[in-house]
Amino acid sequence: MRVSSVPAEPRTRSLALAIAALALLAILVAWCAHPICMPLSAADVAEAAKWAPLETRTDRQLHGPIWQRHGDQWYQCKSWISRQFFF
């Protein structure tokens, strides 16, 4: 008694293609979401602080906070796709 009318080989090939497509999609999403951090000049920090001090801001993206301080330098971190379309 045969359970399925589809031969095993085409089903395996379809499953492999589906897994490959999902892996490619995951890689694309990860690439678009990875953070790009740009250092801010003193003038940029002063301009951004007009709205609220950078230390108190809670703006976030998938990767973490947008405004980050490393040592004495402030950085604005956005996703790659955000940098491409919105500077």
PENOR-V956108 format. One record per residue. N is the residue number from 1. RES is the residue in one small letter. OMEGA is omega as a letter, one per 20 degrees, with the letter a starting at -180 (NA if undefined). Layout:
[[N;RES;OMEGA] [N;RES;OMEGA]]
This chain:
[[1;m;a] [2;r;a] [3;v;a] [4;s;r] [5;s;r] [6;v;r] [7;p;a] [8;a;a] [9;e;r] [10;p;r] [11;r;r] [12;t;r] [13;r;r] [14;s;r] [15;l;r] [16;a;r] [17;l;r] [18;a;r] [19;i;r] [20;a;r] [21;a;r] [22;l;r] [23;a;r] [24;l;r] [25;l;r] [26;a;r] [27;i;r] [28;l;r] [29;v;r] [30;a;r] [31;w;a] [32;c;a] [33;a;a] [34;h;a] [35;p;r] [36;i;a] [37;c;a] [38;m;r] [39;p;r] [40;l;r] [41;s;r] [42;a;r] [43;a;r] [44;d;r] [45;v;r] [46;a;r] [47;e;a] [48;a;a] [49;a;r] [50;k;a] [51;w;r] [52;a;r] [53;p;a] [54;l;a] [55;e;a] [56;t;a] [57;r;a] [58;t;r] [59;d;a] [60;r;r] [61;q;a] [62;l;a] [63;h;a] [64;g;a] [65;p;r] [66;i;a] [67;w;a] [68;q;r] [69;r;r] [70;h;a] [71;g;r] [72;d;a] [73;q;r] [74;w;r] [75;y;r] [76;q;a] [77;c;r] [78;k;r] [79;s;a] [80;w;a] [81;i;r] [82;s;r] [83;r;a] [84;q;a] [85;f;a] [86;f;r] [87;f;NA]]
